[in-house]
Amino acid sequence: MRLTKFTDLALRVTMRLAVIDGATTPTSREVAESVAASYTHIAKVVSRLQHLGVVEAKRGRGGGLEITSGGRRASVGWLVRELEGPGDVVGCEDSPPCPLRGACRLRGALREAQEAFYAALDPLTIQDLVSEPTRPVLVRLLTPARR
């Protein structure tokens, strides 16, 4: 199973914001640069994270992005489920539908594997993801490159 690029970026953004002490609130452009992604993609990701209550975005002077306390405590499994959306690993019902779908045992096995994947992520929180040894790397991303 492979996560979508959208989910990957959302996890990067969330982790990046989770190491900020609250004294600064980076803009979407700054976050995009630090996680090596385009601004347009990050803007869409931030919008979805706001909708989920994980990130707060403030506009105008002194504005920026900040992870919410709920975002810090959010289960990674919950967040990935929300971002990936419902659906099977394979497209048994796609157009055209798979001719084996009526008697296939693979679909059920893949559904179980998918749930086991999410269940393995359920106990982890965003705060867990940014503890050692990841924290120093994320903090370095916050420091603008000297040009």
C-alpha contacts under 8 A as a table, 3 or more apart, distances in Angstrom:
res1	aa1	res2	aa2	distance
1	M	89	V	7.10
1	M	114	Q	7.69
3	L	7	T	6.22
3	L	8	D	6.54
3	L	84	E	7.36
4	T	7	T	5.33
4	T	8	D	6.34
4	T	84	E	7.09
5	K	8	D	4.96
5	K	9	L	6.11
6	F	9	L	5.24
6	F	10	A	6.14
6	F	41	H	7.76
6	F	45	V	6.73
6	F	83	L	7.66
7	T	10	A	4.96
7	T	11	L	6.17
7	T	80	V	6.66
7	T	83	L	5.77
7	T	84	E	6.65
8	D	11	L	5.30
8	D	12	R	6.32
9	L	12	R	4.99
9	L	13	V	6.07
9	L	35	V	7.79
9	L	37	A	7.69
9	L	42	I	7.25
9	L	45	V	7.08
10	A	13	V	5.13
10	A	14	T	6.05
10	A	42	I	7.90
10	A	45	V	5.67
10	A	46	V	7.45
10	A	49	L	7.31
11	L	14	T	5.09
11	L	15	M	6.04
12	R	15	M	5.19
12	R	16	R	5.99
12	R	35	V	6.57
13	V	16	R	5.07
13	V	17	L	6.15
13	V	31	V	6.87
13	V	35	V	7.07
13	V	42	I	7.95
13	V	46	V	7.97
14	T	17	L	5.24
14	T	18	A	6.09
14	T	54	V	7.77
14	T	55	V	7.61
14	T	67	I	6.88
14	T	71	G	7.81
14	T	126	I	7.31
15	M	18	A	5.01
15	M	19	V	6.85
15	M	126	I	6.52
15	M	127	Q	7.86
15	M	129	L	6.94
15	M	130	V	6.12
15	M	138	L	7.71
16	R	19	V	5.91
16	R	20	I	7.40
16	R	31	V	7.70
16	R	35	V	7.88
16	R	138	L	5.98
16	R	139	V	7.91
16	R	141	L	7.92
17	L	20	I	5.55
17	L	65	L	7.51
17	L	66	E	6.13
17	L	67	I	5.69
18	A	67	I	6.06
18	A	72	R	6.52
18	A	126	I	7.37
18	A	127	Q	6.78
18	A	130	V	6.95
19	V	130	V	6.73
19	V	135	R	6.84
19	V	138	L	6.92
19	V	139	V	6.58
20	I	23	A	7.44
20	I	24	T	7.00
20	I	25	T	7.89
20	I	139	V	7.77
21	D	24	T	7.15
22	G	25	T	6.81
22	G	66	E	7.39
25	T	62	G	7.81
25	T	63	G	6.70
25	T	64	G	4.63
25	T	65	L	5.16
25	T	66	E	5.90
26	P	29	R	7.99
26	P	30	E	5.88
26	P	31	V	6.44
26	P	63	G	7.98
26	P	64	G	5.00
26	P	65	L	5.57
26	P	66	E	7.74
27	T	30	E	5.17
27	T	31	V	6.27
27	T	63	G	7.41
27	T	64	G	4.54
27	T	65	L	5.93
28	S	31	V	5.07
28	S	32	A	6.00
28	S	39	Y	6.77
28	S	42	I	6.61
28	S	43	A	6.41
28	S	46	V	7.74
28	S	64	G	7.12
28	S	65	L	6.95
29	R	32	A	5.01
29	R	33	E	6.25
29	R	39	Y	5.53
29	R	42	I	7.93
30	E	33	E	5.19
30	E	34	S	6.23
31	V	34	S	5.07
31	V	35	V	6.19
31	V	42	I	7.72
32	A	35	V	5.39
32	A	36	A	5.99
32	A	37	A	4.99
32	A	38	S	5.81
32	A	39	Y	5.33
32	A	42	I	5.84
33	E	36	A	5.14
33	E	37	A	6.23
33	E	38	S	7.39
33	E	39	Y	7.74
34	S	37	A	7.86
34	S	141	L	5.59
34	S	142	L	6.94
35	V	141	L	7.77
37	A	41	H	6.94
37	A	42	I	6.89
38	S	41	H	5.42
38	S	42	I	6.37
39	Y	42	I	5.07
39	Y	43	A	6.02
40	T	43	A	5.12
40	T	44	K	6.49
41	H	44	K	5.32
41	H	45	V	6.28
42	I	45	V	4.88
42	I	46	V	5.96
43	A	46	V	5.16
43	A	47	S	6.21
44	K	47	S	5.12
44	K	48	R	6.42
45	V	48	R	5.24
45	V	49	L	6.18
46	V	49	L	4.98
46	V	50	Q	6.01
46	V	55	V	7.03
46	V	57	A	7.98
47	S	50	Q	5.13
47	S	51	H	6.30
48	R	51	H	5.00
48	R	52	L	6.33
49	L	52	L	5.04
49	L	53	G	6.26
49	L	54	V	5.25
49	L	55	V	5.45
50	Q	53	G	5.00
50	Q	54	V	5.81
50	Q	55	V	4.81
50	Q	56	E	5.75
50	Q	57	A	7.25
51	H	54	V	7.71
52	L	55	V	7.79
53	G	56	E	7.25
53	G	68	T	7.09
53	G	70	G	7.15
53	G	71	G	6.78
54	V	67	I	5.95
54	V	68	T	5.49
54	V	69	S	7.90
54	V	70	G	6.27
54	V	71	G	3.96
54	V	72	R	7.61
54	V	74	A	7.66
55	V	65	L	6.83
55	V	66	E	5.69
55	V	67	I	4.41
55	V	68	T	5.44
55	V	71	G	6.59
56	E	65	L	5.83
56	E	66	E	5.27
56	E	67	I	6.11
56	E	68	T	6.34
57	A	63	G	7.19
57	A	64	G	5.63
57	A	65	L	4.61
57	A	66	E	6.47
58	K	62	G	7.89
58	K	63	G	4.44
58	K	64	G	5.16
58	K	65	L	6.48
59	R	62	G	7.69
59	R	63	G	4.76
59	R	64	G	6.50
60	G	63	G	5.17
67	I	71	G	5.81
67	I	72	R	6.79
68	T	71	G	4.83
68	T	72	R	6.44
69	S	72	R	5.17
69	S	73	R	6.50
70	G	73	R	5.10
70	G	74	A	5.87
71	G	74	A	4.97
71	G	126	I	7.05
72	R	125	T	6.83
72	R	126	I	5.20
72	R	127	Q	5.19
73	R	125	T	5.50
73	R	126	I	6.24
73	R	127	Q	6.42
74	A	78	W	7.20
74	A	79	L	7.00
74	A	125	T	5.31
74	A	126	I	6.02
75	S	78	W	5.16
75	S	79	L	6.26
75	S	121	L	7.32
75	S	122	D	5.45
75	S	123	P	6.40
75	S	124	L	5.62
75	S	125	T	4.44
75	S	126	I	6.66
76	V	79	L	5.05
76	V	80	V	6.05
76	V	121	L	5.51
76	V	122	D	5.86
76	V	123	P	7.57
76	V	124	L	5.61
76	V	125	T	5.37
76	V	126	I	6.19
77	G	80	V	5.25
77	G	81	R	6.12
77	G	118	Y	5.02
77	G	119	A	6.56
77	G	120	A	7.41
77	G	121	L	4.37
77	G	122	D	4.15
77	G	123	P	7.52
77	G	124	L	7.35
78	W	81	R	5.16
78	W	82	E	6.19
78	W	118	Y	7.80
78	W	122	D	6.48
79	L	82	E	5.11
79	L	83	L	6.15
80	V	83	L	5.08
80	V	84	E	5.84
80	V	118	Y	7.65
81	R	84	E	5.28
81	R	85	G	5.78
81	R	86	P	7.42
81	R	118	Y	7.26
82	E	85	G	5.34
88	D	91	G	6.57
88	D	92	C	7.97
88	D	107	R	7.82
88	D	110	L	7.72
88	D	111	R	6.39
89	V	110	L	6.58
89	V	111	R	7.01
89	V	114	Q	7.17
90	V	107	R	7.42
91	G	94	D	5.07
91	G	97	P	7.68
91	G	98	C	7.77
92	C	97	P	5.68
92	C	98	C	5.13
92	C	101	R	6.08
92	C	107	R	7.61
93	E	96	P	7.35
93	E	97	P	4.57
93	E	98	C	6.52
93	E	101	R	7.81
94	D	97	P	4.84
94	D	98	C	7.32
97	P	101	R	7.62
98	C	101	R	5.54
99	P	102	G	7.46
100	L	103	A	5.80
100	L	104	C	5.51
101	R	104	C	5.23
101	R	107	R	7.78
104	C	107	R	6.36
105	R	108	G	5.71
105	R	109	A	6.52
106	L	109	A	5.09
106	L	110	L	6.03
107	R	110	L	5.17
107	R	111	R	6.16
108	G	111	R	5.03
108	G	112	E	6.26
109	A	112	E	5.14
109	A	113	A	6.20
110	L	113	A	4.93
110	L	114	Q	6.03
111	R	114	Q	5.05
111	R	115	E	6.27
112	E	115	E	5.15
112	E	116	A	6.17
113	A	116	A	5.00
113	A	117	F	6.19
114	Q	117	F	5.04
114	Q	118	Y	6.45
115	E	118	Y	5.10
115	E	119	A	5.97
116	A	119	A	4.89
116	A	120	A	6.13
117	F	120	A	5.30
117	F	121	L	6.74
118	Y	121	L	5.14
118	Y	122	D	6.22
119	A	122	D	5.03
119	A	123	P	7.68
120	A	123	P	6.98
121	L	124	L	5.55
122	D	125	T	7.72
124	L	128	D	6.00
124	L	129	L	7.30
125	T	128	D	5.06
125	T	129	L	6.60
126	I	129	L	5.11
126	I	130	V	6.73
127	Q	130	V	5.40
127	Q	131	S	6.71
128	D	131	S	5.53
129	L	134	T	7.26
130	V	133	P	7.93
130	V	134	T	5.53
130	V	135	R	5.02
130	V	138	L	7.72
131	S	134	T	5.87
131	S	135	R	5.26
132	E	135	R	5.30
132	E	136	P	7.30
133	P	136	P	6.71
133	P	137	V	7.74
134	T	137	V	5.51
134	T	138	L	6.39
135	R	138	L	5.17
135	R	139	V	6.11
136	P	139	V	5.01
136	P	140	R	6.21
137	V	140	R	5.19
137	V	141	L	6.59
138	L	141	L	5.12
138	L	142	L	6.86
139	V	142	L	5.23
139	V	143	T	7.11
140	R	143	T	5.40
141	L	144	P	7.33
